[in-house]
Amino acid sequence: MSQQWFPEDWLDYELIDAGLGWRLERFGDLVLRRPDITAEQAPVLSQQEWYRTADSVFRESDRTRGDWSPPHVAPKDWQISYPLQLGPKSKRRTVHLNFSLELTRFKHVGVFPEQAANWAWIADKVRPGMRVLNLFAYTGGASLAASAAGADVTHVDSVRQVVSWTRRNMELSGLEGIRWCVEDAMKFVARENRRGRQYDMIIMDPPAFGLGPKGERWRLEQRIADLIDSTAALLDGGGYIVMNTYAGFAPDVLHGMWKYALREAEIEAGELCLKARTGRIVSTGSLVRLHLPK
């Protein structure tokens, strides 16, 4: 079995149960039922308990979109908080990363709770002044974690509305100074390579498919080799890479690709997971963490 990583310390989020292609989750005081093809086992709770517990259910209308039923159950100014632990164990302090949520037509709510396992790892590795690049950065949990730990963060996403969402999360978290770039990630990386820029940590969560700000088509299976090669060139000696994907690449495949690009790197690969209150485990995607010695 490949290595598994689970988020810790969540209070405002809980996976209650999972199975038969669904998750039953609590975000703050709101319980949602969302489809998830990786939840393959039978649920532990009864069907009656699922329907009685859920405040809203997401119904897919096509491959990428759908609607919530009922649609208007989210509280006004809906937010949740993650208590990020900073500093050495003898001097731990807690910084709260705050996220503004909404029920979108893409079944997402504005945060991927499993990513908290990466936020904690990032905060542990970052030192003040480190240069951190977050690609395909979505609503920015990793950017917030790196910034809270003292990094100089560049946040890149091709969707302007998502970047604005991240800016709100930064302000809600009492942080400042993140550099925002609304741009296609590959174009940004190519330009940084031409400039000879390097980073101490590169974080990326490339989607399986998507569109850039000018309608550029993206399919990870066609671009992953270029993505790995070009971002490897941006990594400074002693630096770190965190890459996860929900696109179906097995951990050992990602491990092999990165080992080919950075032969001296120390690499660990596995699955980013959630564990339900009922004991069910959902593997949400593949994860690689890499350290390049100086």
N, C-alpha and C positions, 0 to 999 in steps of 0.2 A: 504494500500500500504506500502511495506517495505521501509526503509530509502534508499535514493539514494545519492551517492557522485559523484561529477563532478570535473574534473581537472580545475584549473584556471591558468591564467598567460601565457598560451602558446602564442607565437608569430609565431614560426616556424612550428606549426602544426594547422590544422583546419579540422574538419569534415564538409564538404560542404553540403552533403545530404546523405540520407540512405533510403533503402527500397527494397522490393522484393528480399531480400537475398544479397544485395550489399551495400558497402560503397563507397562513392566518397570523397577522402581525399587529403589534400595538405600537403606535407612534404617539407618545404622550398619552392622552386619554382616549384617542381614537383607534379603533380596531378595524383593520382592513383585510379583505380577502382579495388576493391578486394571483393571476396565473403564473406558474413557474414550471417549465418543462423538466427541470432537473429534480423536482420533488417527485420521485418515482414510487416510493413506498406507499403503503396504505397509511392513512392518518391514524393517530391514536384516539383522538376525540371523535365522538359520533357526529353524523351529518347534522343532527338536530342541534348539537352544541356549536358547531361551526356557524350555522345560520343564526342561532340565537345570539352569539357573541359578536358577529361582524356588524359594524355600523354602516359599512358600504362595501359593495362588491364591484370589481372591475370586469366588464363584459367586452371582449374583443370583437371589433367589427371587421378588421382585416389583420394583416400580419403585424402591423406596427401601431395601430390605433384602436381606440375603443371609448367606452363611456363608463362613468361610475353610477351605480344605482344603490341608494338615492344619491344625487349629485352634489347636494349643498349641505353636507354634514360637517365639513371642516370648520373649526372655530375661527373667528376673525383673528387675524395676526397669528396664525398657527405656527408655533416654533417648538423645536426640541433642542436639547443641549447635551454635549458629550464632555465629560470631565477628563481632559487630557493631563496626564501626569508628566511633569517636567523636572529635570535635574537628577542628580545622583540619589540613590535610595536613601542615603542618610539625610538628604536635604530636599525631599520631594515637595513640590508645590503643585497646586491644581489650577489649570487655566480652562475655562469653559468655552468650548467651540459651539457657537449658536447657529442654528440653521432655520431659515424661513422655509416653510413647506407649503405645497399646494397640490391638489389632485389634478394631475395633468392627463391629457388624452393619450399619453404614451405609457400609461400605468405607473410611471415613476412619480415620486412625490418631492424630489429635490435632494435626496441623500441616499447613498448606498450603505446601509449600516455595517455590512461585513468589512467595509474599508477601514473601519476603526482599528482593525488589526494592523493595517499599514500606517495609520496615523501615529500610533504608539511607537512603532518601529522607527519611523521617520524622526519623531521627536527625540528618540534615544540616540540617533546617529548624528543629528544636526548639531553643529557648534555655531555660536554667534559669528556672523559675517560670511558664512558659507553661501555660495551661489547655487541656488536651486532652480531648476527648470521643470515645470509641470505641463506636460503636453496632453491634449485631449482632456482638458482639466475639469470639465463639467462644472458643478457648483462649488468645487474648491475645498473639500475637506482636507486633502493633502496639502494644498497651498496654505490653508489656515494653520495646520499643524506645524509646517516648516517655519512659517512666519512667527508663530508663537514661541518657537524654540530659538529665534534670533536670526534666521536666514534672510538673505536678500533673494526674494522670490519673484520669478517671472512666470506668469500664468497665461497659457495659450489655449484658446478655444475658438472655433470658427463661427460660433453662434453668438451674436451680440447680446441677445436677451439673456443667455445663460451667463455671460460674463457680468452683466448687470446684476443678476441674481447673486453671483459670487461676491460682488462688491458689497451688496447688502449684508451677506453673511459675515464679511470681514468687519463691517461697521457694528453689527450686532454683537460680535465677539470682542469688541474693543481693540481691534488691531488696525494697523495702517501700513502703508508703504509698499504693498504688492504692486508689481508692474503688470499692467493688463495688455494683452495683445489679441485682438480679434483677427485671426488669420488661419489659413490652412497650415497645419502643423508641419507638413513636409516642406513647404515653402519657407517657413520660418527656420527650420533646421538647416536647410540648404544655405540660406543667407548667413546664419551664424557660422557655419563652416567656412564660407568664403571670407568672413571677417576674422577668422582664427579665434573665435570665442570658445571658451571652455567653461564647464560647470563642475561643481563638486558633487552634485546629486541631480539625477534626471529621473523624473517620475512620469510614467505614461500608462494610459488605459485606453488603447486604441479600439474603436468600435469595429464590428464585423463589416459594416457597410455604412455609408452616409454621404452627405453632400457638404462641400466647402462653402465659404461665404459667397462665391460667385458661381455656384452650381457644379463645382468640380466633383466628379464621382470618385468615391473611395471604396475599395474592397480590400480588406486586410490581407486576404489570401494572396492577392496580387502584389501587395506593397510591403509585406512584412520583412523580406530580406533587405530591401532598400532602407526601411525604417531602422532596422537594427544596425546596419553598417553606418548609416549617417549619424545616428545618435551616439554610437560607440566612439566616433571621431570627436565628439564634443566633450567626452568625459575626461576630466583631469586625473592625473595620477593620485591614488588615494581616495578616489571618489566612489560613489554608489549609484546603482541603478535599481529602480523598482518598476517592474512591468507586470501588469496583470491584464488578462483579456477574458471576455465572456464569449469569445468567437469560436471556441471549440478546439484550439490547439492544445494538445496534451502537454503536461509539465515537462516530460522528458524531451519533447520536440523543441520547446522553447529553450531548455537547458542546452541542447546541442547547438542551436543556432547562435546563442550568445557565446558559447565556448569557442565556436569557430571564429566569431568576430573579435573576441577578447580572450586569447588563449591563457593569459596569466591570471585571469579573474577567478576569484573564489565565488562559487555560485551555489545557491540552494533553490530548489524548485519544488512546487507542490500545489495544493489547492487552497483557495480562500473559501472558508466555510462558515455556516451558521448552525448553531445547535438550538433546537426548540426546547421549550419547557417540558415537553413530553418525551424528550430524548431523541427525536428524529434529527438527523443531520442532513443538511442541504449543501452540496458543493456548488458554489456560485461561479467558479471560474478558475483558471490556471494563474499561478503567480511565480515570478522569478525575482529573487533579490540577489544582487551582485555587488561585490567589492573588488575594486581594482587596486592592488598594492602600488605603492609609489615606486 
